[in-house]
Amino acid sequence: MERDTIRSWCAFYAPVLWVAAICSISVCLVVLVHSQPLIAQENPPPKSQATEATSPVPNGAAGIPDDIMLELLRSTLRQEQTQTVSEIALTNLAIAVALFGALMTVIVIFFALRTKEAAVAEASSELMRMRRDLQQLKSALREDISKELSEAVERISEVSQSGRRDDFLDRMMELVAAQHKLSPDEKFKLSMLSADIGGKDARDLSYSDFLTLQTTRLAEKRHESVRELARVMMSHDRDERIRAAGYFYQGTALHHLGHHDEACEVFEQACKLFAGSEDQDVRFQLAKVHNNLVLTYNKLKEYDKSLRVTHDGLGLLNLLPDADARGIRVKLMINKGDALSHLGKQEEARKAYHALLDLFDKGLNFPGAPETRARIEFNIACTYGLEDKVSSALKHLRYSHSIALLPDTGPDALMKDPDFKLIRAKSSFKKYVARLPSADDEPGS
């Protein structure tokens, strides 16, 4: 790091020091040239000598022979010529030094720019390498999950209807929840499992059965089907967990269908109905309800209500095991920062985001954590963009893109994002965006 710092200092500050040194030498030489006549005026020769040397005396007036007088005049003329030549020589020397300094300055600036270009190219190469590594890790994780799903599907027919079946379904739900996007193969395997469960009477479905069916329908974006099954769950008379999950899925389906006001009503009802429950599964469903209610209020631009629900949701998470609360806590705090930012409270929004980054620095980890951290850094950049602070915004954009280039943070999206409208025309912002690869580009392709 020290070597890089010294190299950067030399590359970007050496030209300035070089120009200052050359200018100082040139000024000194010019002052020296023009100061000599002044010195001569301040120290004139003795009056008698000056009179004898410069005043022509009539022949024989002072008793000085003509040949001596002629020699004195020649000597005076030679001194004046010598002084003139010296002044011209020093002036030419100053001009030559200045031209040489300018030439050397151009050369130094040229190499400084070359050094800067090399540094930028090296940083871009490192960024692409990191993206390739992250893509490989993501692919490896997907393969592991797909393998476990396959094993679960193969073994599901071997287990009985009691006990162990629910254990397998719970495990599969965890695997599904860990993925932001299911691959076609994973969706197919999940559909196989849901078809197996769907053949049973609704009265015989367990809590895990309902979750599996609803997760499958959400993954396939069959939101009307989610609503239909959610109504069955909401009227379940034997299991409070199923009723709580029913309200969650009903509100979630309404949110996806664009019925945001209705979704808020369902979520608010769930918060009132299950507020006093001590069942951990119900509390978990209620925490998810709070998170989706915050999202819906943000969609409706009711940010004050969003902050209220966020506060209640974070309090509820304190009653859950850390393993269950971790992912929802992150989502709630991100949504809290979004609401504060929309209310114009950029500094408070950054505090919420930085509190999350502190958790990551302390070892917070879960599937999709790198993309989540990239999102947080991007949101911080947005708050600085809204305050017209281009250098701080670019700093966090670089952090975000060094982790992952999210689909909505590519060059086209940045130039259209309203959060960056104040800095969109700045040259540094446009240069950064111009060097940014497209979010659709696959590393190594």
N, C-alpha and C positions, 0 to 999 in steps of 0.2 A: 504494500500500500504506500509506503514512504517513497519508493522508487517511482511509482506512478504519479504521486503528488509532485515530486521534483521535476519529472518530465513534463507534466502539465504546466507547471510554473514557467519552465524554460520556454515551452512552446508558445505560451500566450502572453508572457510579460517581457521576454527578452527583446522583442522588437521595440517596445516602448523605451526600455532602458538604452538600447542602442541608439535610437533616434535622439534621445536626450543627451547622450554623450557626444555625438557628432555635432549637434547644434551648439552645445557648450564650447567645443573646440573652435568651431567656425566663428562664433561670436567673439571669443577671446582674440583670435587672429585679426578680425576686422577692427576690433577696438584698439589692438596694438598698432595697426597700420595708421589709423586715423588719430592716434594719440601722439605720434611723433612730431607733426607740425606744431601741436600745442606745446610740447616740451621745448621745442626750439624757440617758440615765442616767449615762454616763461623764463628761459635762460639765454638771452641774447649775448653775443660777444661783447667785450669791453668797447666803450664808445670810441676810443682812439683807434682800436683795431678795426671796428666796423666802418669807421670813416675812411680809414686807409684802404680797406678792402673793397668798399662799395662805392665810394664817392670818387668820381674821376677828377683828378687834380690837373690843372693846366700845366703844360710842360714847363718844368723848372720852378713852379710856384712854391713847392715845399722842398725843393732841392732833391727830389727823388728822380733818379735816372729813368728814362723812358723804358728801357728793357726790363727794369725791376717792376715798374708799374704794370707793364703788359703781362708779366709772369703772375703777378698778384691777381689780375683779372681772369686769367686762364684758370688759376687754381680755384677761384671762387666759382667759376662756371662748371668745373669738373665736380666740385662738391654738390652743387645743385643737381647736376645730371645723375650723380651717384645716388642721391637721396630719392630722386624721382624713380630711378630704376628699382631701388629697394622697395618703394611703396608699391609699384606695379607688380613686382615679384611676389610680395606678401599677399597682395589682393588676389593674384592668380592662384597662389597656394591655398588661400581660404576657399576660393571657388572650387578648386580641385578636390579639397578635403570634403566640402559639402556634397559635391557630385558623387564622390566615392562612398560617402556615408549613405546617400540616398540609394545608390546601387546596392550596397550591402543590406540596407533595410528591406528593399524589395526582395532580395534573395532570402533573408531570414523569415520574412512574412510568408513567402512562398512555401518554405519548408515547414513553417508552423501550421499552415493550412493543410499541408499534406499529412502532418502528424495528427491533426484533428480528424481528417477524413479516415485515416487508418484506425483511430480510436473508435469512431462511430461504427465503422465496418466491423470491428472486432466485437463491439457491444451487440450489434445486430446478429452477428453469428452466434454469440453466446445465448441470446434470447431464443433463437430458433432451435438451438441444441436443447435448451431447457424445455421448450414446447414439445420437442420430439420425445424427451424422457417422460414428460407428464402423459403424453399420449400412450406411450408404451405401458406405463403403470395403469392407466385407465383400462387399456385393453386386457391387461393381465387380471385386473379386478373383475372385469366383466366375464372373463372366461371362468374364473373361480366360482362366481355366483351362478353362472349357467350350469356348471358341473354339479353344484349342490342342488340346484333345482331339478336337474335330471335324476339325481339319485333319490330325491324326495318323491318325485312322481313315480319312479319305479317301485319304491317300497310302500307307497300308500295303499296299494291293493293287498299288501301282506299283513297290514296291521288291523286290529279289531276296531270296532266302533267306540270302544270305551278307552278313556285315558290316553293311550299312546297316539291315537289319531289326532287329538287336539294338540298334543305336543309337536307333532310333525307340522300341522297347519300353522301353529304359532311360529315355528322356525321359518317356514316359508314366507309368512307375512313379514318377518323381520328382513328377510332377504329382498323381498319385493320393495319394502319401504326404503331400503338402502339405495335403490336405483332411482335417479331422476327420470331416466328414459329407459323403457324396456325395449330390448331388441325384438325383432319379429319372432325369433326362436323362443325367447322367454315368454312372450305373450301367448304363443301357441301352447306351451307347456302349462301356463297358468290357466288357459282356457280349458285344457283337458281336465285339470283338477276341478275347476268350477263346474264343468259339465257333470262330473262324477257326483258332486255335491248337489247340483241343481236337480238331480233326479229324485231327491228325497222330498218328503212332505215338509212344508215350512215349519210345522209344529215340532218336527224332529231335528231341526237345524240347531247346532250349537253356536255359541258366541263366535268361535273361530270360523265356523262355516259361513256365517253371515259376512264376516270381514273378508274372507277369501272371495266370495261372490261379488261384493261391492268393489273390492280392489280391482278385480278383473274388469268389471264394467267401466270403472273410471279409466283404467288403462286403455280400454277400447273406445273411450269417449261416448259411451252409451248412457248419456246423462238422464234421459227419460226413464230408462230401465232402473237406474240408480234411485230415482225418485219413487218408483213403484215399490221396489223392495224396501226402501227406507220407511214408507208408510206402514208396511207390515211390521218392521222392527219397532217403530214408535208405539205401536199398539200392543207390543208383546207384554204379557201379564205375569211372566214368571222370572224374568231376568232383567234387573235394572241396567246391567252393562249393555244389553242389546238395545234397550230403549235409548240410552244416552248416545250410543253409536248411530242409531237411526236418525236422531236430530242432527248429528254431525254430517251424515251423508246427505240428508235432505237439504240442509243449508248449502252444502258444498255444490250439489247438483244445481240448485237455483242460482248460485253465484256463476257457475260456468255457463248457464243458459242465459245470463244477462239480467235475471230478475233480482237485482241487488237489494231492493227494498224488502222483498219477501224473504230473501236470505237473512237479512238482518233480524227480521221478526222471529224466524225460526231459531237463530243462534241466541237471541236474547231470551227466548223461552227456555232454551236448554240451560242457560246460565242461572235462571231462577229455579228451575225444577230440580237441578242436581247440585245446587250450591252447598248443601250440607252433607253430601255423601262422603262416607269414609272408605268406600271401595276404591282400591288403587286403579283398577281398570276404568272405572267411571271418571275418576279424577283425570286420568290420561286422556280420555275422550273429551272431557270438558276443557282441558288445556288446548287441545287441537281446535275446539270450537272457538276459544278466545283468539287464537291465532288467525283463523279464517274470518272471524268477525272484524278484526283489525284490518285485514286485507280488504274486506268489503267496504268498511267505512272509508278507507283511503281511496277506494275506487269512486265512492260517492263524494269525495272531497270534504268529508266531515271529520277533520283531523283532530278536533278537540275530543270528540267521542272516541276516536281511535286511541288517543293517549290514555284516556280513562280505562279502556278495556285492556290496554297493554299493561297498565299498572296492576289491575286485578289478575291478569293472566300470570304475570311474573310472581305474584304472591302465591298463586295456586301451585306453581312449579316447585316452590319450596317444600311442598308436602309430598313430592314424588321422588323416587330414587334418581340419582344423578344420571344413570344410564338411560332412563326413560325421558328425563327432562331436558337432556343436553340439546338435542336437535331443535325442539320447539323453542327453547330459550333463545337460541341463536336467531331463529326466524322472527320471534317477537321483538328482539332488540333491533334487528334490521328494519322491521316495519315501524318501530318507534322512531328510529333515526329518519326514515322517509317522511313520517308525519311532521316531525319537527322542522325538517328542511322545507316542506311545503308551507309551513306556517311562518317561514322567514327566519327561523331561529337556527341559523347555520352553525353557530358555535356550539349550541347544545346538541345539535345533530352529530357533530364531529365527536363530542364527548361520548355519546352513545356508541358510535362506531369504534372509537378507540378502546372503549371498555371491552368490546368483543375481540379486538386485536390482542389485547392483553391476555385474554383467555387462550387464544391460539398460541401466544408466546409461552404460556405456561403448560402447553402440551395438549390442548383441546384437539381431539381428532375424531373424525367420523367419516363414513363414505360421502364423497362429494365435498370434503373440507377445503381442498385447494380452490375449487370453483367458488365456494362460498367466501373464502378470504379475498379472492380476486374481485368479487362483487362488492365487498365492503370497501376495499381500496378505491374502486371505481366510484362508489357513492360519496366517499370523502372528496374525490376530485370534483364531483358535481357541486358540492357545497362551495368549494373554492371558485369554481366557474361562475356561480351565481353572485359571488362577491368581486368578480373581475380581477382575481388573483391568478394570473396565468402561470407563473412559475410554480406555485404550490399545486395548482391543478395538474400541471404536466408531471410533477414529481410523483403524485399518487397514480396518475394514469400509467406511468412507466412501471410502478410497483405492480399494478393490476395486470398489465399485459405481460410482465415477466413471469406471472403465475399461470395465467390462462387468458386467451383471447376469446372472450364470451361473444355469443352471436350478435348481441345488440351493442357491442362496444367496438365494432370495426370502424374503418375510416368513413364509410358512407353514413353510418349511424351517428358518429361523432359530429359530423358537419350538419346534421339535422337535429341533434339533441338540443332542446330549448335551454337546458342547464348550462350550455356553453355558448349561448348567443352573444354574451358580452366579450368573449375572448376569441370568437370564431374567426375574426378578421386579423388577429395578431399574427405577425410573421412567424414567431416561434411555434405557435399552435399549428399553423398551416404546414410548416416544415415537418413537424412531428407526425401529423396525420398522413402527409405524403409518403413518409418512409414506412408507414404501418402496413403490414400484410393484411390481406382480406381475411375476415373471420371464417370464410368458407374454405380457405386454403388448408389442406391437410399437411401436417409436418412431414417432410421427406418426400412429398409428391412432386 
